[in-house]
Amino acid sequence: MTRGEAVQRLRVGYRISNPLQYVSVLDMGRLWERLLRRAQVPMAYTQGYHPHPRLQFAAPLPVGYLSSAEWLDVYLREAVDPDEILPRMRAQCPRGLEIKSAQTVSLNAPVLQAQMREAEYTVQVWSEAEPTEMQGALEALMEQEQILRTRVRKGRQQEYDLRSRIHALAYIGGQPDSDDGVWEHELHLRMRSGSQGSGRPEELLQELELPIDHYRICRTRLIWE
């Protein structure tokens, strides 16, 4: 058995909170590598001159997002009991990372990233706009047939339709946050996520044309085939 041959695939569910919400995708991979090594998890490695642990995230979490629904597949070169290894992994978690579960899945199962279709979010928005203004702006946005935007990818500008990537939106309500006229609003969103293009909640907020002081985004669910 070599370090690259996998005999088991472990699917780990976890949460991300402050301060790890500000960690990049690359650094998050390094964090998990250290955690698993310290927990003595027998990881399988890639082949070649610079082998890396075989880790697959379901969907990269953008910097600044909180999450209660992240998933990671870890390929192992030795079989383990998930219930036995879970406490060891939890003992190595830094502040801001909470491991919820670990379970074995088939080695032949499709890669989660290829199956990703949607993601759900809770978005808190602090704004001088009152609830009627916020709700009206959201309704007007959803009535549009297209919301054309551009992104820069690999040095090139690409145009896309944000409206087609918003699959569901609900305004939960708003309440005064302070005496200076700022309101705290809550939205629930379901947006496209995956290889066919993803929508991001902050892009929706930018299209509202309302005064926004700050916001907080938490990914609450990943949906795949």
N, C-alpha and C positions, 0 to 999 in steps of 0.2 A: 504494500500500500504506500503510494507516494503522497506528498502533502497536497497534491492537486486533485486527487481522486476523492469525490464526495460520496459518502454513503448515507447521508441524512441531510434534510433541509429543515431548518428551524425557523418558524415564522414568529417574530417578536412584535408585540403591540406595545406602544409607549406614548407618553405625553411629553410635550415640550412647554416649559414656562420660563419666566425670567430667571437668570440672565441668558439662558441658552437660545432664546428667540433671536439673538443678534449674532449667532454663529453661522458662518457660511456653510454651504452644502459640502464643500471640500473638507473644512475643519470638522464638520459633523461626522464624516466618514473616519477621520483620524481619531476622533473621540471614541467612536464605537470600536475601532480596532484596539485601542489601549484598554478599554473596558473589558472586552472579550478576552484579551490576552491575560489581563490581571485576574479575571475570573476563571482562568485555566480552561477556557472553551476550546476544544480541538478543531480549529478552523481549517478548512481546505483553502489552498492558495492557487492563484493563476499560474500558468507556465511562463517560461521566458527568463530573461536576464534580471528583470525587476518584478518578482512575484508579489502579488497583493492578496489580501484575504478576499474570498469570494463573498461579497456583501452586495445585496440589491435592495435599494430603497424603492418603495411603491411609487412615490412621487416626491421630487425635491421640495422641501419646505422653504418658501422665500424668506429672506432675512427680514426680521421684524415680526413675523407671524408667530402667534401662539398656536398650539395644537393639542387636541385631546384624542387624536385618532391617527397616529402615524404607524406605519408598518415597515418592517425590515426582514428580509430573508437572509439567513446565515447558512452557508454550506459547510458541513462538517466532515472531517476525514475519519472520525470515529463516532459511533452511535452513542447518544446520551439520553438520559431520562429528563424530559423538560421540567418535570416537577422537582427534580433533584438539582438541576443547574440554575433554575430561576432565582433562588435565594442568593446564590453566589454572584449572579449578575447584578441583582439589586444592591448588594453590598458595595459594588464599585461605582454606583451611579453618582455623578456630580450633582450639585444643586441645579435644579431646572430640568432634570430628566427623571421621569418616573416610568419604570417598566410595569406594564399592566398584565401581560400574558406572554406565554411561550408555548408553541404547539408544533408538532411535526406535520409537515405536508409532503406530498409526493415529490420526489425528485423530478418527475416528468411533467409536473403541472406547469402551465404557461407562466411566464415571467409576469409579475404583477404590473410592472410599468407598461407592458404591452397591452394589458387588459383594462387599464384605467380609462374611465369614461366621464365621471363627474366628481365634484367635491362640494361639500356643504360647509358653510361658514356662518358664524355669528359675528356681526360687525357692530361695534359701538362707536358712535360718532358724536363729538362735542362740537356744537355749532350755535350761533346766535339765532339761527332759523328756528321758528316755533314748529310744533308738530304738524299743524295744517300746511305750513310751507314745505316741510320735509316730505310729507306724504304726497302733496301735489307735484313736487319735483320728481319723485320716484314714479308716480303714475304717468306723468308726461314722458319720462324716459322710456318706460316699458311700452308706450303706445307707438314709439318710433319703429319704422320697418328696418332701418339700418342705423348703426352708429359706427361710422368709419373712423379708424385710428391707424397710426403707424407705430411700428416698433423697429428698433435696430437690432438685427441678428447677424452675427458674423460679419459686421462691418457694412451691412446693406439694410436699407429701409424696406420694410415689408408692410403692406397695407392689409388690414383685416377688419372684419365686422364684429364689433364687440356685442352687438345686440343678439346675434345668433349664438353667442356663448353664454348668455344669461338664460338659464332654463327655468328658474323660479325665483321670485323675490317677494318677501313679506315684510311689511313695516310693523314691528311689534308695538312701538309707541315711544314717547319721549317724556322726560321729567326734568324739572329745573335742577341744574347741577350747582348753581351758586347764585349769589345776589346780583351778579353783574350781567345778567341776561343770557348766560350760556345754558343750553339745554343738552342733556344726554339722550341720544336716540339709539334705538336698537333695531337692527335689520337682520333678517335671515335670508341667506342666498344659497342657491344651488347653481353651479356654473360648470361649463365643460372643462374637463381636465384630461390631458393625455397627449399622445403623439399627434393627434389631429388638430392640436391647438388648444390653448387654455385661456380662460378668462380670469382676471384678477379683480378682487373687490375694490382695490384702490382706484382702478381705472374707471369703474362705475361712479365712484365718488367724485372723480375729476369731471365727469360729464354733467353733474348736477348743477353746476354754476351757482353754488351756495357758499356762503362764508363758512369754512370748516377750520376749527381751531386745531384739533387733532383727532385721531381715530385709533381703534384697536381691533385687530382682526384675529380671530381664532378659527382654525380649521377643525370642524367637528366630526367630519365623516368623509371617507374615501369610498367611492362606488366604482366597482369593476364588474366585468362580465362574469 
